[in-house]
Amino acid sequence: MAVVCAALAWGAPGWQPAGPWGGSATSIWVDANAPETLLAGARNSLIYRSTDAGAHWTRLPFPRHFSGTVTAVAIHPADPRLYLAGVELPQSPYAGVWYSEDAGQSWKMGAGLEGISVQALSFYERDPRRMAAATRDGVWLSTDSGRIWRRISQPYNHELRSVTAVAIDPLNPDVVYAGTTHLPWKTSDGGKSWRSIHDGMLDDSDVFSIFIDPARPSRVLASACSGIYRSEDAGVAWAKFRGIPAEQRRTHIIRQHPLKPEVIYAGTTLGLLKSVNGGATFRRLNRQYILSMAFDPRNPERLYLATDGAGLWRSDNGGETIVPINEGFVNRRVVSVTSADGVLYANVVQDGDSGGIFASRDGGQNWNMAASAAALRDNHITKLAGCASRPDFLLAGNEMRALRTLDGGRTWRVVNFGGKTGARLQAIACTSAPAGGPGSGKETVLAGTDRGLLQSRDFGATWQAVRLTTASIRHSISDIFISPATPRRVVVRTTQAIYLSEDGGAAWRVLNILFPVSQINDFALAGQGSGAYLAATSGGLYVSDDAGRTWRKRENGLQPGTVSTLAVRPGRESEVYAAQFGSVYVSIDQGMKWRLLAGAEMVEATLRKLVFHDRQGGRLLAITPDTGVFSLELQSVQ
C-alpha cells in the first residue's frame, strides 16, 4: 500500500498555525549528520520537523486520514532524506512503519507490516539498513532501511507478541533484545530462537525501553513500570536500581550519556531522573511526563525530551535546566474560544496541568497561560465565555462545576446557581440586557443547564431563572448563539426545540424548523435586525429569511453533506463563512449563494469551529480537533 500526500502550504494566502503551542509529543529524533535537524512525533498522526535545534517547528505532510499515534520517528543515519515513522493504531490497515524518501514530503507504508501497530524502532549501528521493529505482533526485521519487513519472532509465542521495546546489539546484528508487556526476551541467532531473560526483574514488568552500551555491549539497561534495571552480563541477570521512590518508578525511556557511561538518564511519568555515579543515586530534575529522549551527537550535554502534555523541551547542560521548544509544534485539543474587549481566550483540555485557559492580546498570534488546569482544579473545562465590556471576566465550566474569574484567570470562584443546586452547565454566552428592564444597557451572562436557562446581570454573582415559555417547563439547554451585529438577538437550542429572543432574553418564541434539533452543529444570525437565520447541520445548510418561519436547504456552491460551523463577519453582517471538513466557503448574501474561499483549504483536517474575535473582522480563526487554532487574514484571500 502506498500513500502519497502533498505538502501543506502554510504561506499566505492560507491558514497559519497559531497555537497555543505545546501538547503531547510521543517521540523525538536528532539527525546524526546534521544535529540541528530534529523530528518529533505525536498522537493524531502528527510529525513535525525543526531545522534550528527546536527553535521553530513545521508540520510535515504525514497522512492524516487515519488518526494514529506516531510512536517512533527516525532520520536514517546513512541517508538524510529517508525519514521513518512507526505508527500505532489498533485494528487499522494504516498501522505499521511508514517511510519517506524525500525528507517527509510524501510517505509510503513499509511492506509486510501493514496493519500491525509499531511501538519502537532500532538500527544496527554498523549497517543501518538493518532495522528492527517492536510491534503488537512480535519482533520484525528489515534489511533495506524499512521498506520491506519480516517477522523474526515466533507467531505462536504469545508472550512474545506484544513487544514494546527493541534494541540490536551494536557489534552483533544477530543479537536482538525485546521488551514486552510481560518481561524481556533475547535472541542470539537472528530470531531463530528466543529465550526469556528476566532473572532479577519483578514479575509482570512492562518493559518500555532497552539501551545497550555501545562501548560495552554486555551492559544493558532496561526501563519498566516497576523501575530501572541494569544487566552486566548481556541480560542473564538483572539488578534493580535502588533508592527511587515507588511513585517515580514508571519509566518510559532509559539512556546513558554518550560520552560519560557513569551518567544515566531515566524519563519517568513524574520527571527526568539523573544519576552521575552509575545508578547508585538518582536526582529528579523536573516533573514532566517523559516519553522519549534524544542527544545531540556533537554536544551530548544537549538533550531533547518529548513529553505527554507539555510538548518538547531542550537542555543544554545535561538536563540540569530545561526549556520548552514548542513554537510551531502543537498537538492540543482546543474546545472553546471566546473574546472579551479584544482579549482572546482559548480553552485546552486533556493536557494535564499543561492545559487550561490561554489568553492572547494580539488576535491569536501569541498566547500566555491565563489559568492552568491545576488552578482550575479541572483539566476538562469545556465551556468558556467572556463579555465585551469586561476583558478580565470569564465564566468557565462543564457539567460538573462552573467557575468565574474577575481578574483574567488569576483567581477563580465556584459559581452558585442559586436555587438551581446541582444544575449541570451545558452552554454559556454573554449578551445585552433588554432595553428598559432591570440592568438595562448592561451585558447579561446566560447559562444553559440541564434544568433550564439562567441569567446573571452582575457577572455571575447572582442568578435568576429565565422562562422560555409561559408554562413551567424544565428545558435542558444544549447551546446558546448570539448575533454579532445585534447581541440582544439570542437563539437557544434545547433537546426539543429552538427558541429565539429579540430582546436579550425577556421574550421568546419557538422557531419552526424542518430538521431534527439533534442534527444542528452550529447556528448563525446574519444581517442587521431580523436578518437571515442559518443552521449548519449534519444534513447540510438550512436558511430562513422570514424570521425562522420557513426554511430552505441551501447548497448553491456548497458541497452536499455536513456543514460543521458558521461565522458571521463583524462589520459585514451579510458575509457568512461556513466550513465543510477542511474547506471554507463564503457567502455575501446571508447564505443564499456560496463560493469556495481561495487559499482557505486545510489538507487532511477538520475545521470544528470558525470564530471572529474582534469588531474589525479582518482575521478569521479556526479551531481544529487536535492541532489547536489557525488564523487566516481575510484581506489576503482573493
PEWOQUI-V99095 format. One record per residue. RES is the residue in one letter. PHI is phi in degrees with one decimal (* if undefined). D_CENTER is the distance of its C-alpha to the mean C-alpha in whole Angstrom. Layout:
# PEWOQUI-V99095
res:RES phi:PHI d_center:D_CENTER
res:RES phi:PHI d_center:D_CENTER
This chain:
# PEWOQUI-V99095
res:M phi:* d_center:27
res:A phi:-119.5 d_center:26
res:V phi:-126.5 d_center:23
res:V phi:-115.0 d_center:24
res:C phi:-124.3 d_center:21
res:A phi:-69.2 d_center:22
res:A phi:-65.8 d_center:21
res:L phi:-76.4 d_center:18
res:A phi:-103.1 d_center:20
res:W phi:-93.5 d_center:19
res:G phi:-70.9 d_center:22
res:A phi:-71.4 d_center:24
res:P phi:-75.1 d_center:25
res:G phi:152.2 d_center:21
res:W phi:-69.6 d_center:18
res:Q phi:-115.9 d_center:17
res:P phi:-62.2 d_center:13
res:A phi:-125.6 d_center:13
res:G phi:91.5 d_center:10
res:P phi:-59.2 d_center:10
res:W phi:-64.7 d_center:10
res:G phi:114.1 d_center:8
res:G phi:112.9 d_center:6
res:S phi:-93.0 d_center:6
res:A phi:-117.9 d_center:9
res:T phi:-106.8 d_center:12
res:S phi:-156.0 d_center:15
res:I phi:-147.7 d_center:17
res:W phi:-145.4 d_center:20
res:V phi:-110.7 d_center:23
res:D phi:-65.4 d_center:25
res:A phi:-64.3 d_center:28
res:N phi:-96.6 d_center:31
res:A phi:-141.7 d_center:29
res:P phi:-63.0 d_center:27
res:E phi:-77.0 d_center:25
res:T phi:-96.0 d_center:23
res:L phi:-128.1 d_center:20
res:L phi:-119.3 d_center:17
res:A phi:-136.0 d_center:14
res:G phi:-109.5 d_center:12
res:A phi:-150.7 d_center:8
res:R phi:-70.8 d_center:7
res:N phi:64.4 d_center:7
res:S phi:57.0 d_center:10
res:L phi:-110.2 d_center:9
res:I phi:-133.2 d_center:12
res:Y phi:-120.1 d_center:13
res:R phi:-130.8 d_center:17
res:S phi:-123.5 d_center:19
res:T phi:-114.3 d_center:22
res:D phi:-135.0 d_center:23
res:A phi:60.2 d_center:22
res:G phi:93.6 d_center:19
res:A phi:-65.8 d_center:20
res:H phi:-141.2 d_center:18
res:W phi:-127.6 d_center:15
res:T phi:-131.4 d_center:15
res:R phi:-75.1 d_center:13
res:L phi:-86.9 d_center:16
res:P phi:-79.2 d_center:16
res:F phi:-76.4 d_center:16
res:P phi:-56.4 d_center:16
res:R phi:-125.8 d_center:13
res:H phi:-69.4 d_center:16
res:F phi:-117.0 d_center:15
res:S phi:-124.0 d_center:11
res:G phi:-98.9 d_center:12
res:T phi:-97.9 d_center:11
res:V phi:-83.1 d_center:13
res:T phi:-80.8 d_center:15
res:A phi:-151.2 d_center:17
res:V phi:-130.0 d_center:18
res:A phi:-158.5 d_center:21
res:I phi:-108.0 d_center:24
res:H phi:-59.0 d_center:27
res:P phi:-61.0 d_center:30
res:A phi:-106.9 d_center:32
res:D phi:-144.9 d_center:31
res:P phi:-67.2 d_center:28
res:R phi:-95.4 d_center:27
res:L phi:-97.8 d_center:26
res:Y phi:-105.2 d_center:23
res:L phi:-131.7 d_center:22
res:A phi:-145.6 d_center:18
res:G phi:-95.4 d_center:19
res:V phi:-122.9 d_center:16
res:E phi:-104.9 d_center:16
res:L phi:-160.4 d_center:16
res:P phi:-56.4 d_center:19
res:Q phi:56.1 d_center:22
res:S phi:-135.9 d_center:20
res:P phi:-71.2 d_center:23
res:Y phi:-95.0 d_center:20
res:A phi:-69.2 d_center:19
res:G phi:137.8 d_center:21
res:V phi:-105.0 d_center:22
res:W phi:-106.9 d_center:21
res:Y phi:-137.9 d_center:23
res:S phi:-127.8 d_center:24
res:E phi:-100.6 d_center:27
res:D phi:-129.6 d_center:26
res:A phi:57.8 d_center:24
res:G phi:91.5 d_center:21
res:Q phi:-83.5 d_center:22
res:S phi:-143.4 d_center:23
res:W phi:-135.3 d_center:22
res:K phi:-131.8 d_center:24
res:M phi:-91.8 d_center:24
res:G phi:-67.3 d_center:26
res:A phi:-72.7 d_center:29
res:G phi:100.1 d_center:30
res:L phi:-106.7 d_center:27
res:E phi:-57.4 d_center:25
res:G phi:85.7 d_center:23
res:I phi:-111.3 d_center:23
res:S phi:-65.9 d_center:20
res:V phi:-108.1 d_center:20
res:Q phi:-107.1 d_center:20
res:A phi:-160.0 d_center:21
res:L phi:-128.1 d_center:24
res:S phi:-145.0 d_center:27
res:F phi:-101.3 d_center:29
res:Y phi:-85.9 d_center:33
res:E phi:-61.4 d_center:34
res:R phi:-76.2 d_center:37
res:D phi:-147.9 d_center:36
res:P phi:-68.3 d_center:33
res:R phi:-65.0 d_center:33
res:R phi:-89.6 d_center:33
res:M phi:-134.1 d_center:30
res:A phi:-123.0 d_center:29
res:A phi:-127.7 d_center:26
res:A phi:-90.6 d_center:25
res:T phi:-132.2 d_center:24
res:R phi:-74.2 d_center:24
res:D phi:-132.6 d_center:28
res:G phi:99.4 d_center:29
res:V phi:-102.3 d_center:30
res:W phi:-122.0 d_center:30
res:L phi:-126.8 d_center:32
res:S phi:-126.6 d_center:32
res:T phi:-115.2 d_center:35
res:D phi:-130.9 d_center:33
res:S phi:67.2 d_center:30
res:G phi:97.6 d_center:28
res:R phi:-84.1 d_center:29
res:I phi:-129.2 d_center:31
res:W phi:-129.6 d_center:31
res:R phi:-141.6 d_center:33
res:R phi:-75.8 d_center:33
res:I phi:-118.9 d_center:35
res:S phi:-109.0 d_center:35
res:Q phi:-71.2 d_center:37
res:P phi:-64.7 d_center:35
res:Y phi:-85.5 d_center:37
res:N phi:-86.2 d_center:36
res:H phi:-70.1 d_center:34
res:E phi:-78.5 d_center:33
res:L phi:-117.3 d_center:32
res:R phi:-100.3 d_center:30
res:S phi:-90.0 d_center:26
res:V phi:-98.6 d_center:26
res:T phi:-110.4 d_center:23
res:A phi:-149.4 d_center:25
res:V phi:-152.1 d_center:27
res:A phi:-151.8 d_center:30
res:I phi:-101.9 d_center:33
res:D phi:-56.5 d_center:36
res:P phi:-67.4 d_center:36
res:L phi:-109.5 d_center:40
res:N phi:-136.6 d_center:40
res:P phi:-66.7 d_center:38
res:D phi:-80.8 d_center:39
res:V phi:-95.8 d_center:38
res:V phi:-130.9 d_center:34
res:Y phi:-104.1 d_center:33
res:A phi:-134.7 d_center:30
res:G phi:-98.8 d_center:28
res:T phi:-125.1 d_center:28
res:T phi:-74.3 d_center:26
res:H phi:-147.5 d_center:30
res:L phi:76.6 d_center:31
res:P phi:-94.8 d_center:32
res:W phi:-135.2 d_center:34
res:K phi:-152.2 d_center:36
res:T phi:-122.9 d_center:38
res:S phi:-115.0 d_center:41
res:D phi:-130.9 d_center:42
res:G phi:72.5 d_center:39
res:G phi:104.6 d_center:38
res:K phi:-65.5 d_center:41
res:S phi:-140.7 d_center:41
res:W phi:-132.2 d_center:39
res:R phi:-137.7 d_center:40
res:S phi:-75.1 d_center:38
res:I phi:-126.0 d_center:38
res:H phi:-129.3 d_center:37
res:D phi:-61.6 d_center:40
res:G phi:97.2 d_center:39
res:M phi:-100.8 d_center:35
res:L phi:-60.6 d_center:35
res:D phi:-59.0 d_center:35
res:D phi:60.5 d_center:31
res:S phi:-79.1 d_center:29
res:D phi:-75.8 d_center:26
res:V phi:-93.1 d_center:26
res:F phi:-92.4 d_center:23
res:S phi:-153.8 d_center:24
res:I phi:-133.6 d_center:28
res:F phi:-128.3 d_center:30
res:I phi:-110.2 d_center:33
res:D phi:-65.7 d_center:35
res:P phi:-65.9 d_center:36
res:A phi:-85.5 d_center:39
res:R phi:-146.5 d_center:40
res:P phi:-60.5 d_center:39
res:S phi:-70.7 d_center:40
res:R phi:-93.4 d_center:38
res:V phi:-128.1 d_center:35
res:L phi:-110.3 d_center:32
res:A phi:-139.7 d_center:29
res:S phi:-115.7 d_center:27
res:A phi:-148.5 d_center:26
res:C phi:-66.6 d_center:25
res:S phi:-94.8 d_center:29
res:G phi:135.1 d_center:29
res:I phi:-118.2 d_center:30
res:Y phi:-128.8 d_center:33
res:R phi:-135.5 d_center:35
res:S phi:-123.5 d_center:38
res:E phi:-102.7 d_center:41
res:D phi:-130.0 d_center:42
res:A phi:60.8 d_center:40
res:G phi:92.2 d_center:38
res:V phi:-63.2 d_center:42
res:A phi:-140.4 d_center:41
res:W phi:-121.4 d_center:38
res:A phi:-122.4 d_center:38
res:K phi:-85.6 d_center:35
res:F phi:-68.0 d_center:35
res:R phi:-97.6 d_center:36
res:G phi:82.6 d_center:35
res:I phi:-98.0 d_center:31
res:P phi:-54.8 d_center:31
res:A phi:-56.7 d_center:30
res:E phi:-71.4 d_center:26
res:Q phi:-104.0 d_center:25
res:R phi:-81.9 d_center:26
res:R phi:-71.1 d_center:23
res:T phi:-116.8 d_center:23
res:H phi:-89.6 d_center:20
res:I phi:-146.6 d_center:22
res:I phi:-127.9 d_center:26
res:R phi:-143.3 d_center:27
res:Q phi:-110.0 d_center:30
res:H phi:-56.3 d_center:31
res:P phi:-59.1 d_center:32
res:L phi:-115.3 d_center:36
res:K phi:-126.8 d_center:36
res:P phi:-62.9 d_center:36
res:E phi:-80.2 d_center:37
res:V phi:-99.0 d_center:33
res:I phi:-124.8 d_center:31
res:Y phi:-116.8 d_center:27
res:A phi:-132.1 d_center:25
res:G phi:-94.0 d_center:21
res:T phi:-112.1 d_center:21
res:T phi:-71.8 d_center:19
res:L phi:-119.8 d_center:20
res:G phi:135.1 d_center:21
res:L phi:-91.9 d_center:23
res:L phi:-101.9 d_center:26
res:K phi:-136.4 d_center:29
res:S phi:-121.4 d_center:33
res:V phi:-110.4 d_center:35
res:N phi:-131.8 d_center:38
res:G phi:71.4 d_center:37
res:G phi:100.6 d_center:35
res:A phi:-63.6 d_center:38
res:T phi:-140.6 d_center:36
res:F phi:-128.6 d_center:32
res:R phi:-117.0 d_center:31
res:R phi:-92.0 d_center:27
res:L phi:-97.0 d_center:26
res:N phi:-158.6 d_center:23
res:R phi:-123.8 d_center:20
res:Q phi:-80.0 d_center:17
res:Y phi:-84.6 d_center:16
res:I phi:-98.4 d_center:16
res:L phi:-113.0 d_center:16
res:S phi:-152.3 d_center:17
res:M phi:-148.8 d_center:20
res:A phi:-150.0 d_center:22
res:F phi:-109.3 d_center:25
res:D phi:-76.0 d_center:27
res:P phi:-66.1 d_center:30
res:R phi:-88.8 d_center:32
res:N phi:-144.3 d_center:31
res:P phi:-64.4 d_center:30
res:E phi:-71.3 d_center:30
res:R phi:-92.9 d_center:27
res:L phi:-131.1 d_center:24
res:Y phi:-118.7 d_center:20
res:L phi:-127.6 d_center:17
res:A phi:-107.8 d_center:14
res:T phi:-121.0 d_center:13
res:D phi:-89.0 d_center:10
res:G phi:100.6 d_center:9
res:A phi:-104.5 d_center:11
res:G phi:76.4 d_center:10
res:L phi:-108.2 d_center:13
res:W phi:-136.9 d_center:17
res:R phi:-136.7 d_center:20
res:S phi:-124.2 d_center:24
res:D phi:-106.6 d_center:27
res:N phi:-135.6 d_center:29
res:G phi:69.2 d_center:29
res:G phi:90.6 d_center:26
res:E phi:-65.0 d_center:28
res:T phi:-132.8 d_center:26
res:I phi:-129.9 d_center:22
res:V phi:-130.4 d_center:20
res:P phi:-70.9 d_center:17
res:I phi:-131.6 d_center:16
res:N phi:-110.1 d_center:13
res:E phi:-62.6 d_center:15
res:G phi:96.3 d_center:13
res:F phi:-91.3 d_center:10
res:V phi:-149.8 d_center:7
res:N phi:-141.2 d_center:3
res:R phi:-125.8 d_center:3
res:R phi:-103.1 d_center:4
res:V phi:-91.5 d_center:8
res:V phi:-102.3 d_center:11
res:S phi:-157.4 d_center:14
res:V phi:-134.5 d_center:15
res:T phi:-142.5 d_center:19
res:S phi:-131.1 d_center:22
res:A phi:-148.1 d_center:25
res:D phi:51.9 d_center:28
res:G phi:89.2 d_center:26
res:V phi:-92.4 d_center:23
res:L phi:-102.1 d_center:19
res:Y phi:-121.1 d_center:17
res:A phi:-129.1 d_center:13
res:N phi:-111.6 d_center:12
res:V phi:-107.9 d_center:9
res:V phi:-115.9 d_center:9
res:Q phi:64.8 d_center:8
res:D phi:-119.0 d_center:8
res:G phi:60.1 d_center:12
res:D phi:-70.8 d_center:14
res:S phi:-81.5 d_center:12
res:G phi:-90.2 d_center:10
res:G phi:134.6 d_center:13
res:I phi:-108.1 d_center:15
res:F phi:-111.7 d_center:15
res:A phi:-121.2 d_center:18
res:S phi:-132.6 d_center:19
res:R phi:-108.4 d_center:23
res:D phi:-131.2 d_center:22
res:G phi:73.6 d_center:21
res:G phi:98.4 d_center:17
res:Q phi:-80.2 d_center:18
res:N phi:-136.3 d_center:18
res:W phi:-128.2 d_center:16
res:N phi:-128.3 d_center:17
res:M phi:-68.0 d_center:16
res:A phi:-90.9 d_center:19
res:A phi:-159.9 d_center:18
res:S phi:-74.6 d_center:16
res:A phi:-60.3 d_center:15
res:A phi:-66.3 d_center:18
res:A phi:-65.7 d_center:21
res:L phi:-80.3 d_center:20
res:R phi:57.9 d_center:20
res:D phi:-168.4 d_center:17
res:N phi:-102.0 d_center:14
res:H phi:-138.7 d_center:13
res:I phi:-73.7 d_center:15
res:T phi:-108.9 d_center:15
res:K phi:-117.5 d_center:18
res:L phi:-152.4 d_center:18
res:A phi:-150.9 d_center:22
res:G phi:-127.6 d_center:24
res:C phi:-119.9 d_center:27
res:A phi:-61.4 d_center:29
res:S phi:-85.7 d_center:32
res:R phi:-140.1 d_center:30
res:P phi:-67.6 d_center:27
res:D phi:-93.7 d_center:27
res:F phi:-97.2 d_center:26
res:L phi:-140.0 d_center:23
res:L phi:-115.5 d_center:23
res:A phi:-138.1 d_center:20
res:G phi:168.8 d_center:20
res:N phi:-150.3 d_center:19
res:E phi:-69.7 d_center:22
res:M phi:-95.5 d_center:23
res:R phi:-160.6 d_center:24
res:A phi:-129.2 d_center:24
res:L phi:-134.1 d_center:24
res:R phi:-138.4 d_center:25
res:T phi:-130.9 d_center:26
res:L phi:-114.7 d_center:29
res:D phi:-132.8 d_center:28
res:G phi:73.6 d_center:24
res:G phi:108.3 d_center:22
res:R phi:-70.2 d_center:25
res:T phi:-130.3 d_center:26
res:W phi:-133.0 d_center:25
res:R phi:-127.6 d_center:28
res:V phi:-69.4 d_center:28
res:V phi:-86.1 d_center:29
res:N phi:-102.8 d_center:32
res:F phi:-83.0 d_center:32
res:G phi:66.5 d_center:36
res:G phi:-73.7 d_center:38
res:K phi:-92.4 d_center:35
res:T phi:-59.6 d_center:34
res:G phi:86.0 d_center:31
res:A phi:-65.4 d_center:30
res:R phi:-96.0 d_center:26
res:L phi:-72.5 d_center:24
res:Q phi:-128.5 d_center:23
res:A phi:-162.4 d_center:23
res:I phi:-142.5 d_center:24
res:A phi:-162.0 d_center:25
res:C phi:-128.4 d_center:28
res:T phi:-139.9 d_center:31
res:S phi:-95.5 d_center:35
res:A phi:-73.4 d_center:37
res:P phi:-62.6 d_center:40
res:A phi:-63.4 d_center:43
res:G phi:84.5 d_center:46
res:G phi:-92.1 d_center:44
res:P phi:-59.3 d_center:43
res:G phi:70.5 d_center:41
res:S phi:-54.6 d_center:42
res:G phi:87.0 d_center:40
res:K phi:-93.6 d_center:37
res:E phi:-77.0 d_center:34
res:T phi:-118.6 d_center:33
res:V phi:-91.1 d_center:30
res:L phi:-107.7 d_center:29
res:A phi:-125.3 d_center:28
res:G phi:-94.2 d_center:27
res:T phi:-127.3 d_center:28
res:D phi:-74.4 d_center:29
res:R phi:-114.2 d_center:32
res:G phi:126.8 d_center:33
res:L phi:-97.1 d_center:32
res:L phi:-120.9 d_center:33
res:Q phi:-135.3 d_center:33
res:S phi:-136.8 d_center:34
res:R phi:-109.5 d_center:36
res:D phi:-129.5 d_center:35
res:F phi:55.4 d_center:31
res:G phi:88.2 d_center:31
res:A phi:-72.2 d_center:34
res:T phi:-133.0 d_center:36
res:W phi:-135.0 d_center:35
res:Q phi:-131.3 d_center:37
res:A phi:-73.8 d_center:37
res:V phi:-112.7 d_center:37
res:R phi:-92.8 d_center:39
res:L phi:-80.8 d_center:38
res:T phi:-132.5 d_center:41
res:T phi:-69.4 d_center:45
res:A phi:-82.5 d_center:44
res:S phi:-82.6 d_center:43
res:I phi:-108.4 d_center:40
res:R phi:-86.7 d_center:37
res:H phi:-98.8 d_center:34
res:S phi:-96.8 d_center:30
res:I phi:-91.1 d_center:28
res:S phi:-108.6 d_center:25
res:D phi:-150.8 d_center:24
res:I phi:-131.9 d_center:26
res:F phi:-123.9 d_center:26
res:I phi:-119.2 d_center:28
res:S phi:-76.2 d_center:30
res:P phi:-67.4 d_center:29
res:A phi:-82.0 d_center:33
res:T phi:-131.2 d_center:34
res:P phi:-62.1 d_center:32
res:R phi:-80.9 d_center:35
res:R phi:-85.4 d_center:34
res:V phi:-129.8 d_center:32
res:V phi:-117.4 d_center:31
res:V phi:-120.2 d_center:30
res:R phi:-104.2 d_center:28
res:T phi:-108.1 d_center:30
res:T phi:-70.1 d_center:30
res:Q phi:-117.3 d_center:33
res:A phi:-155.8 d_center:33
res:I phi:-113.7 d_center:32
res:Y phi:-115.9 d_center:34
res:L phi:-122.1 d_center:35
res:S phi:-124.4 d_center:37
res:E phi:-98.9 d_center:38
res:D phi:-129.2 d_center:39
res:G phi:76.2 d_center:36
res:G phi:112.2 d_center:36
res:A phi:-74.9 d_center:40
res:A phi:-132.2 d_center:41
res:W phi:-136.8 d_center:39
res:R phi:-141.2 d_center:40
res:V phi:-83.4 d_center:38
res:L phi:-84.9 d_center:37
res:N phi:-87.7 d_center:38
res:I phi:-107.1 d_center:36
res:L phi:-106.5 d_center:36
res:F phi:-128.2 d_center:33
res:P phi:-61.3 d_center:31
res:V phi:-58.4 d_center:29
res:S phi:-65.6 d_center:26
res:Q phi:-87.3 d_center:26
res:I phi:-76.6 d_center:25
res:N phi:-96.6 d_center:21
res:D phi:-159.7 d_center:22
res:F phi:-140.9 d_center:26
res:A phi:-139.0 d_center:27
res:L phi:-116.7 d_center:31
res:A phi:-98.9 d_center:32
res:G phi:73.8 d_center:35
res:Q phi:-91.1 d_center:37
res:G phi:59.3 d_center:39
res:S phi:-98.4 d_center:39
res:G phi:-74.5 d_center:37
res:A phi:-74.2 d_center:35
res:Y phi:-108.2 d_center:33
res:L phi:-126.4 d_center:30
res:A phi:-122.8 d_center:28
res:A phi:-89.2 d_center:25
res:T phi:-130.8 d_center:25
res:S phi:-70.2 d_center:24
res:G phi:-103.6 d_center:28
res:G phi:123.1 d_center:27
res:L phi:-101.9 d_center:29
res:Y phi:-119.2 d_center:31
res:V phi:-130.7 d_center:33
res:S phi:-123.9 d_center:36
res:D phi:-112.1 d_center:39
res:D phi:-129.7 d_center:41
res:A phi:63.6 d_center:39
res:G phi:85.6 d_center:38
res:R phi:-80.4 d_center:41
res:T phi:-132.1 d_center:40
res:W phi:-133.6 d_center:37
res:R phi:-131.7 d_center:37
res:K phi:-75.9 d_center:34
res:R phi:-119.4 d_center:33
res:E phi:-117.7 d_center:32
res:N phi:42.0 d_center:34
res:G phi:120.4 d_center:32
res:L phi:-78.7 d_center:29
res:Q phi:-83.1 d_center:28
res:P phi:-62.5 d_center:29
res:G phi:111.3 d_center:26
res:T phi:-61.4 d_center:23
res:V phi:-111.2 d_center:23
res:S phi:-89.9 d_center:19
res:T phi:-158.2 d_center:20
res:L phi:-135.5 d_center:23
res:A phi:-150.1 d_center:23
res:V phi:-96.0 d_center:27
res:R phi:-77.8 d_center:28
res:P phi:-60.6 d_center:29
res:G phi:84.1 d_center:33
res:R phi:-136.2 d_center:33
res:E phi:-70.1 d_center:33
res:S phi:-89.6 d_center:34
res:E phi:-96.5 d_center:31
res:V phi:-123.2 d_center:28
res:Y phi:-115.4 d_center:25
res:A phi:-131.6 d_center:23
res:A phi:-116.8 d_center:20
res:Q phi:-125.8 d_center:20
res:F phi:57.1 d_center:17
res:G phi:-102.9 d_center:17
res:S phi:-110.9 d_center:20
res:V phi:-116.6 d_center:22
res:Y phi:-119.7 d_center:25
res:V phi:-128.4 d_center:28
res:S phi:-127.2 d_center:31
res:I phi:-106.5 d_center:34
res:D phi:-128.5 d_center:36
res:Q phi:60.7 d_center:34
res:G phi:96.9 d_center:32
res:M phi:-77.4 d_center:35
res:K phi:-129.6 d_center:34
res:W phi:-134.1 d_center:31
res:R phi:-141.0 d_center:30
res:L phi:-67.2 d_center:27
res:L phi:-79.4 d_center:26
res:A phi:-62.1 d_center:27
res:G phi:77.4 d_center:24
res:A phi:-119.4 d_center:21
res:E phi:-95.7 d_center:20
res:M phi:-104.6 d_center:17
res:V phi:-69.3 d_center:17
res:E phi:47.5 d_center:15
res:A phi:-146.7 d_center:13
res:T phi:-120.4 d_center:13
res:L phi:-93.7 d_center:14
res:R phi:-82.5 d_center:13
res:K phi:-153.3 d_center:15
res:L phi:-105.0 d_center:18
res:V phi:-141.8 d_center:19
res:F phi:-101.7 d_center:22
res:H phi:-100.7 d_center:22
res:D phi:-138.0 d_center:26
res:R phi:-76.1 d_center:29
res:Q phi:-78.1 d_center:29
res:G phi:70.0 d_center:27
res:G phi:-84.1 d_center:27
res:R phi:-125.9 d_center:23
res:L phi:-98.1 d_center:21
res:L phi:-108.6 d_center:17
res:A phi:-127.2 d_center:14
res:I phi:-100.2 d_center:11
res:T phi:-107.4 d_center:9
res:P phi:-67.4 d_center:7
res:D phi:-145.7 d_center:4
res:T phi:-121.5 d_center:6
res:G phi:73.1 d_center:7
res:V phi:-105.5 d_center:11
res:F phi:-121.4 d_center:13
res:S phi:-123.4 d_center:17
res:L phi:-135.9 d_center:20
res:E phi:-79.6 d_center:24
res:L phi:-68.8 d_center:26
res:Q phi:-67.1 d_center:29
res:S phi:-91.5 d_center:28
res:V phi:-102.4 d_center:28
res:Q phi:-86.3 d_center:31
